């Protein structure tokens, strides 16, 4: 979780600050000893000491900046977590090529901007291997494709995440990719790489992929 990462970063900054303080104290002790024991007729060059003081100041400022950034990260993470939790129990629709097959059933929704004489639906497993591919004409509008979990040969596939790739033949003869959608109730919120992820019908959905929200206890949002 990002909160834990921020805590780790703060600990590292604290350690760095403590180490800098120790080094700076040692530097001052050495400087004092050298000044006490210098030859009055050939005094030490002060430019080197000044340069080292400037370097210590620069490092100290960098550590202070890191601390401020870590505080901002913590606040941002807490804000994202609160926003994600607010989706619990609500029905959302989101862009998602991935859907979770459970007990031989899963599905995707997608919208076509125009009639398609050739729509190619290809289902792949988590390794990217093609499990099933079919071609059919579809009209303009929103469609739902339900999959019974069987591959091209009719063999049942194990529960897990599967991707749907949608392509339609355009007027020029080329293929256009279309987005798939998933709709369901948010049942859980987890964190992956510091980012909140919603669990919708067994599918992981990022907040930025949400298209619509429906509060099941009130009017749609």
C-alpha positions as CSV (number, residue, x, y, z in Angstrom):
1,X,0.0,0.0,0.0
2,X,1.1,3.6,-0.7
3,X,0.6,4.5,3.0
4,X,3.1,1.9,4.0
5,X,5.5,3.1,1.3
6,X,5.2,6.7,2.5
7,X,5.9,5.5,6.1
8,X,9.0,3.7,4.9
9,X,10.1,6.8,3.0
10,X,9.6,9.0,6.1
11,X,11.8,6.5,8.1
12,X,14.5,6.7,5.5
13,X,14.4,10.5,5.5
14,X,14.7,10.5,9.3
15,X,17.6,8.2,9.1
16,X,19.3,10.3,6.4
17,X,18.7,13.5,8.5
18,X,20.2,11.8,11.6
19,X,23.2,10.7,9.6
20,X,23.7,14.2,8.2
21,X,23.6,15.6,11.7
22,X,26.3,13.2,12.9
23,X,28.5,14.0,9.9
24,X,28.0,17.7,10.3
25,X,29.0,17.5,14.0
26,X,32.1,15.5,13.0
27,X,33.0,18.1,10.4
28,X,32.7,20.9,12.9
29,X,34.9,19.1,15.4
30,X,37.6,18.6,12.7
31,X,37.3,22.2,11.5
32,X,37.7,23.4,15.1
33,X,40.7,21.2,15.7
34,X,42.4,22.4,12.4
35,X,41.7,26.1,13.2
36,X,43.2,25.6,16.7
37,X,46.3,24.0,15.4
38,X,46.9,26.0,12.2
39,X,50.1,27.8,11.6
40,X,49.5,31.6,12.2
41,X,52.0,32.4,9.5
42,X,50.2,30.1,6.9
43,X,46.5,30.0,7.8
44,X,44.3,27.4,6.2
45,X,42.3,28.3,3.1
46,X,38.8,29.1,4.2
47,X,37.3,28.5,0.7
48,X,37.4,24.7,1.1
49,X,35.5,24.9,4.4
50,X,32.9,27.3,2.9
51,X,32.4,24.9,0.0
52,X,31.8,22.0,2.4
53,X,29.4,24.0,4.4
54,X,27.4,24.9,1.3
55,X,27.3,21.1,0.4
56,X,26.0,20.2,3.8
57,X,23.3,22.9,3.5
58,X,22.3,21.7,0.1
59,X,21.9,18.1,1.3
60,X,19.9,19.3,4.4
61,X,17.5,21.2,2.1
62,X,17.1,18.1,-0.1
63,X,16.2,16.0,2.9
64,X,13.7,18.6,4.1
65,X,12.1,18.7,0.6
66,X,11.8,14.9,0.6
67,X,10.0,15.0,4.0
68,X,7.5,17.5,2.6
69,X,6.9,15.4,-0.5
70,X,6.4,12.3,1.6
71,X,3.8,14.2,3.7
72,X,1.9,15.1,0.5
73,X,2.1,11.5,-0.7
74,X,0.5,10.3,2.6
75,X,-2.3,12.9,2.3
76,X,-2.9,12.0,-1.3
77,X,-3.0,8.3,-0.4
78,X,-5.4,8.8,2.4
79,X,-7.7,10.9,0.1
80,X,-7.6,8.2,-2.6
81,X,-8.4,5.5,0.0
82,X,-11.4,7.5,1.3
83,X,-12.7,8.1,-2.3
84,X,-12.4,4.4,-3.1
85,X,-14.2,3.3,0.1
86,X,-17.1,5.5,-0.9
87,X,-17.8,3.2,-3.9
88,X,-18.5,0.2,-1.6
89,X,-22.0,-1.1,-2.2
90,X,-22.6,1.0,-5.3
91,X,-23.0,-0.3,-8.8
92,X,-20.4,0.9,-11.3
93,X,-19.7,0.5,-15.0
94,X,-16.1,0.7,-16.0
95,X,-13.8,0.2,-19.0
96,X,-12.4,-3.3,-18.5
97,X,-11.1,-5.9,-20.9
98,X,-10.8,-8.3,-18.0
99,X,-13.6,-10.2,-16.4
100,X,-13.6,-13.0,-13.9
101,X,-14.9,-16.4,-14.9
102,X,-16.7,-18.1,-12.0
103,X,-18.7,-21.3,-12.1
104,X,-18.7,-21.3,-15.9
105,X,-20.1,-17.8,-16.3
106,X,-18.9,-14.3,-17.0
107,X,-19.6,-11.5,-19.3
108,X,-18.7,-8.1,-20.9
109,X,-20.6,-5.1,-22.2
110,X,-19.5,-2.9,-25.1
111,X,-20.9,-0.3,-27.3
112,X,-20.6,0.0,-31.1
113,X,-20.9,3.5,-32.7
114,X,-22.2,2.0,-35.9
115,X,-23.5,-1.2,-37.4
116,X,-20.8,-3.8,-37.9
117,X,-21.0,-6.6,-40.5
118,X,-18.1,-8.3,-38.9
119,X,-17.4,-8.1,-35.2
120,X,-14.6,-10.3,-34.0
121,X,-14.8,-11.3,-30.3
122,X,-11.6,-13.0,-29.0
123,X,-11.2,-14.3,-25.4
124,X,-7.7,-14.8,-24.1
125,X,-6.4,-16.2,-20.8
126,X,-4.0,-14.5,-18.4
127,X,-1.1,-15.7,-20.5
128,X,-2.5,-14.1,-23.6
129,X,-3.4,-17.4,-25.3
130,X,-6.6,-17.4,-27.3
131,X,-9.3,-19.5,-25.7
132,X,-12.2,-18.7,-28.0
133,X,-12.7,-16.5,-31.1
134,X,-16.0,-15.9,-32.9
135,X,-17.2,-13.5,-35.6
136,X,-20.7,-12.2,-36.0
137,X,-22.6,-9.1,-37.3
138,X,-23.8,-6.7,-34.7
139,X,-25.9,-3.6,-34.9
140,X,-25.1,-0.1,-33.5
141,X,-25.6,0.2,-29.8
142,X,-24.8,-1.5,-26.5
143,X,-24.3,-5.2,-26.4
144,X,-23.7,-7.8,-23.6
145,X,-21.6,-10.8,-24.4
146,X,-22.0,-13.7,-21.9
147,X,-19.5,-16.5,-22.0
148,X,-20.1,-20.0,-20.7
149,X,-16.5,-20.6,-19.9
150,X,-15.9,-23.1,-22.8
151,X,-13.1,-22.9,-25.4
152,X,-13.3,-23.4,-29.1
153,X,-13.4,-27.2,-28.6
154,X,-16.2,-27.0,-26.0
155,X,-13.9,-27.7,-23.1
156,X,-14.7,-26.0,-19.8
157,X,-12.0,-23.5,-18.7
158,X,-10.9,-23.0,-15.1
159,X,-12.2,-20.1,-13.0
160,X,-10.0,-17.0,-13.3
161,X,-9.5,-13.8,-15.2
162,X,-10.0,-13.6,-18.9
163,X,-9.7,-10.8,-21.4
164,X,-12.1,-9.9,-24.3
165,X,-10.7,-8.2,-27.3
166,X,-13.3,-6.6,-29.6
167,X,-12.6,-5.6,-33.2
168,X,-15.0,-4.4,-35.9
169,X,-14.4,-4.2,-39.6
170,X,-14.6,-0.6,-40.8
171,X,-15.7,0.7,-44.3
172,X,-12.1,0.7,-45.5
173,X,-11.7,-2.9,-44.6
174,X,-9.5,-2.4,-41.6
175,X,-10.2,-3.4,-38.0
176,X,-11.0,-1.0,-35.2
177,X,-10.6,-2.0,-31.5
178,X,-13.5,-1.4,-29.2
179,X,-13.5,-1.1,-25.4
180,X,-15.2,-3.7,-23.2
181,X,-17.0,-2.8,-20.0
182,X,-17.8,-4.5,-16.8
183,X,-20.9,-3.7,-14.6
184,X,-21.4,-4.8,-11.0
185,X,-21.5,-3.9,-7.3
186,X,-18.3,-2.8,-5.6
187,X,-17.6,-5.5,-3.0
188,X,-14.1,-4.7,-1.8
189,X,-11.3,-2.1,-2.1
190,X,-7.6,-3.2,-2.3
191,X,-4.4,-1.4,-3.1
192,X,-1.9,-2.4,-5.8
193,X,1.3,-0.5,-6.3
194,X,-0.1,2.2,-4.0
195,X,-3.3,2.7,-6.1
196,X,-6.8,1.8,-4.9
197,X,-8.5,-0.9,-6.9
198,X,-12.2,-1.8,-6.8
199,X,-13.4,-5.4,-6.9
200,X,-16.5,-5.5,-9.3
201,X,-18.0,-8.9,-10.0
202,X,-14.6,-10.5,-9.4
203,X,-12.9,-8.0,-11.7
204,X,-10.3,-5.4,-10.6
205,X,-11.3,-1.9,-11.7
206,X,-9.2,1.3,-11.4
207,X,-10.9,4.5,-10.3
208,X,-10.0,6.3,-13.5
209,X,-11.7,3.6,-15.6
210,X,-15.1,4.1,-14.0
211,X,-17.7,5.3,-16.5
212,X,-20.8,5.6,-14.3
213,X,-22.0,5.0,-10.8
214,X,-25.4,4.0,-9.5
215,X,-26.2,4.3,-5.8
216,X,-28.5,1.3,-5.2
217,X,-30.0,3.0,-2.2
218,X,-30.9,6.2,-4.2
219,X,-31.0,7.8,-7.7
220,X,-28.2,7.3,-10.2
221,X,-25.2,9.5,-10.2
